[in-house]
Amino acid sequence: MTEAPRVPRLEFTGLEEAVAALRERGLRISTPRRLVLEALFASEVPLSAEQLSSRLGLDTASVYRNLETLEAHGVVRHVHLGHGPGLHALVGHGVCEYLYCESCGGVRALAPAELDPVRDAVRDLHGFEARFTHFPIAGLCADCARTGRDRGGPT
């Protein structure tokens, strides 16, 4: 089996650093591309191409093309939270892993170190190195579990 090549992620802490790093790689920063980046920086949670398109008033195909380019250059990655569309998040200002509530749709971003005990338990029990960057840990948030609000997630 051939493994897909891994793109080195760019290191950046803000929009202007990300733009400069992309320009250093020879990438043109068009107005739609800059708008997509600005929206991702402004959001606390990953966004779908459709959400970006709606918020920015851009053609969805243009948003997808820009997200693909940004992902190919190591600036954006896609994640899957629940059964909805693929979402996109920045990678250069720190990797996040996620908890996803199957009842209310709530998302909680965590630093990877916060899930190290879970990773350690999986490794100790099964010899498997677990990652939660592409697919989250899914279940019920504290509020939904406490109030019994389970809208039919997997059992």
C-alpha positions in Angstrom: 0.0 0.0 0.0 1.3 3.4 -0.9 1.0 6.1 1.7 0.0 9.6 0.6 2.9 12.1 0.8 2.8 14.3 3.9 3.0 18.0 3.3 5.1 19.8 5.9 2.8 22.2 7.7 3.7 25.8 7.8 4.4 27.5 11.1 2.5 30.7 11.7 0.8 32.4 14.5 -1.3 35.0 12.6 -2.8 35.8 9.3 0.1 37.9 8.0 2.6 35.2 8.9 0.6 32.6 7.0 0.3 34.9 4.0 4.0 35.6 4.0 4.8 31.8 4.3 2.5 31.0 1.4 4.1 33.8 -0.7 7.6 32.3 0.1 6.3 29.1 -1.4 5.4 31.0 -4.6 1.7 31.0 -4.0 -0.4 34.0 -5.1 -2.7 35.4 -2.4 -5.9 36.2 -4.3 -8.8 38.1 -2.7 -10.9 34.9 -2.3 -7.9 33.0 -0.8 -7.2 35.8 1.7 -10.9 35.9 2.6 -10.9 32.2 3.3 -7.8 32.5 5.4 -9.3 35.5 7.3 -12.5 33.5 8.0 -10.6 30.5 9.3 -8.5 32.7 11.6 -11.7 34.3 12.9 -13.4 31.0 13.7 -12.9 29.1 16.9 -14.2 25.8 15.2 -13.5 24.2 11.9 -15.7 25.4 9.0 -17.2 23.6 6.0 -16.7 25.0 2.4 -20.4 25.7 2.4 -20.2 27.7 5.6 -17.3 29.7 4.2 -19.0 30.3 0.9 -22.2 31.6 2.6 -20.3 33.8 5.1 -18.0 35.3 2.4 -20.4 35.5 -0.5 -18.0 33.4 -2.6 -18.7 30.7 -5.1 -18.5 27.3 -3.4 -16.3 25.9 -6.1 -13.9 28.7 -5.6 -13.8 28.1 -1.8 -13.2 24.3 -2.4 -10.3 25.1 -4.8 -8.7 27.5 -2.3 -9.1 25.0 0.6 -7.5 22.3 -1.5 -4.6 24.6 -2.4 -4.2 25.7 1.3 -4.3 22.0 2.3 -1.7 21.1 -0.3 0.6 23.8 1.1 0.2 22.6 4.7 -1.9 25.5 6.0 -5.3 23.9 6.4 -6.4 20.3 7.2 -9.8 18.8 7.0 -11.5 17.1 9.8 -14.8 15.1 10.1 -17.0 15.9 13.0 -20.0 13.6 13.1 -21.9 12.8 10.0 -21.8 16.3 8.4 -19.6 17.6 5.7 -15.8 17.7 5.9 -14.6 20.8 7.8 -11.4 22.8 7.5 -9.1 24.1 10.2 -5.8 25.9 10.3 -2.8 23.9 11.2 0.1 26.3 11.6 -0.8 27.8 15.0 -1.1 24.5 16.8 -2.7 21.2 16.2 -6.0 20.6 17.8 -7.9 17.4 18.5 -11.6 17.3 19.0 -14.5 16.0 21.1 -17.8 15.9 19.3 -21.3 15.7 20.9 -23.5 13.5 18.7 -26.6 15.0 20.3 -26.2 18.7 20.2 -23.4 18.9 17.7 -21.1 20.7 20.1 -17.4 20.7 19.3 -14.6 21.1 21.8 -11.0 21.7 20.6 -8.3 20.3 22.8 -4.5 20.4 22.8 -3.2 16.9 21.9 -1.6 16.6 25.3 -5.0 16.6 26.9 -5.8 13.3 25.2 -2.5 11.7 25.9 -4.0 9.6 28.8 -6.5 8.2 26.3 -3.8 7.6 23.7 -1.7 5.9 26.4 -4.6 3.6 27.4 -5.2 2.5 23.8 -1.5 1.9 23.2 -1.2 -0.1 26.5 -4.3 -2.2 25.7 -3.9 -2.7 21.9 -0.5 -1.5 20.8 -2.2 1.1 18.6 -1.1 4.7 18.2 -4.4 6.7 18.3 -4.9 10.1 16.7 -7.9 12.4 17.0 -7.0 15.1 14.5 -9.0 13.9 11.5 -11.8 12.1 13.3 -12.8 13.2 16.8 -13.8 11.3 19.9 -17.6 11.2 19.5 -20.1 10.8 22.3 -22.2 13.0 24.5 -21.1 16.3 26.1 -21.6 16.7 29.8 -24.9 18.6 29.4 -26.5 16.1 27.0 -25.3 13.1 29.1 -26.7 14.8 32.3 -30.0 15.7 30.8 -30.4 12.5 28.8 -30.5 14.4 25.5 -29.3 11.7 23.1 -30.8 12.2 19.6 -30.0 8.8 18.3 -26.3 8.7 18.1 -24.5 5.3 17.8 -24.9 3.1 20.8 
